[in-house]
Amino acid sequence: MPVSLSLIRQYRLARRERYVRLLEAGYSFAAAAREAGVRLDTARVWRNGKRRSNRKSEAPLIPGFYNSRMPAILDLDKKYNAKFLTLEERSKIHVLLSQGKSHRDIAKTLCRHHSCISREIAKNTDIDGNYMPYMAEKHFRRRLSRPKKTKVDKKAGLWIYILGKLELKWSPMQISKHLKKTHPNAPDMQLSAESIYRAVYVQGKGQLKEKLKKLMRRGRTGRKPRDKRGSLSKNRFIEPMVNISQRPAEANDRAVPGHWEGDLIMGKGNKSAIGTLVERSTRFCILLHLPRDHTADSVQKEIARKMRSLPEHLRKSLTWDQGGELALHRKISKELDMQVFFCDPHSPWQRGTNENTNGLLRQYFPKGTDLSVHSDEELDNAAAELNGRPRMTLGWKNPAQKFLEFQDGFCK
């Protein structure tokens, strides 16, 4: 019994629909054709709408479908940060665009910012104006993949050039600026100082590592670990710390006296120490005698002993680094009625006056020596000599003169 033409057409339509569903599910062209039970050339005609051998043109299944199909290489189980668009969201963008929705309407539907949708569509639209969600996903995953080849990896001559300048004892910053100046129209020959550091860290292996270690000014061919969590993210002490950012503005501009900076200078093997206190406005220095140890208890008692005799208007604040020797900072604040502030980690410039004074004191107390042998009287004599030196920043007055002016109440 002959099969009617309508049944043949229904069977053909059913296979075409199955072929479309398989493509949308992520099957490759060949796999979808095999599962649907059709020849590859027939599937290609369905997909692209090409002219058949009988000169009858075949309309494509879906306009722009070829550009929106799923690449078979995508790993659909891989998860990414929620800030990135997902494949599901990209598919919805494709559907909503075909329905004539605006970018802002699509953004509201997906709970995304409209500029995010606009950039996504502009970046992944073909010359015919069709948005390609699966190609967009493929390109996104390729851009996000790590590690990427750097300029040094791509251009061998660039690394040879950098190595040559390092041998001349140039710093990465000097090399970076020179590259920009000598190759203004060649972006592939321009490199930031940070990128040069990274190249040194990556390339530095074996004998080359030892060579680079001698060429780098700090003798390092690896990244030094840093604490990026911020100054107050750790509960370093039982009592919470007050950050330097909350210090009064009068302390920052040095207009008002009474704001101090403190630190320890360490002896041989960090077994002995001398405490240093410097007043920001007058540069007046006080040394703390710590003959037995430099524990929090010893430092707190010595600070209180040395500063208790000062007038109240000269005891406004004390700024210290986050060393454990100031764990009893609350006790210091209570005894002296003086607020204690702490610098950010690895930020010695926030106590610049104190750091500079510590450098001057090394003339009296060299590095690598035992500092516990110095008496309290010797420390006072060294501080007196330092406070007697005229300073350009004080109009060639010395710190002792300026401090006495404030102590006597002439400039409160």
Secondary structure, 3 states (H helix, E strand, C coil): CCCCHHHHHHHHHHHHHHHHHHHHCCCCHHHHHHHHCCCHHHHHHHHHCCECCCCCECCCCCCCHHHHCCCCCCCCCCCCCCCCCCHHHHHHHHHHHHCCCCHHHHHHHHCCCHHHHHHHHHHCECCCCCECHHHHHHHHHHHHCCCCCCHHHHCHHHHHHHHHHHHCCCCHHHHHHHHHHHCCCCHHHCCCHHHHHHHHHHHCCHHHHHHHHHHCCCCCCCCCCCCCCCCCCCCCCCCCCCEHHHCCHHHHCCCCCCEEEEEEEECHHHCCEEEEEEECCCCCEEEECCCCCCCHHHHHHHHHHHHCCCCHHHCCEEEECCCHHHCCHHHHHHHHCCEEEECCCCCHHHHHHHHHHHHHHCCCCCCCCCHHHCCHHHHHHHHHHHHCCCEHHHCCECHHHHHHHHHCCCCC
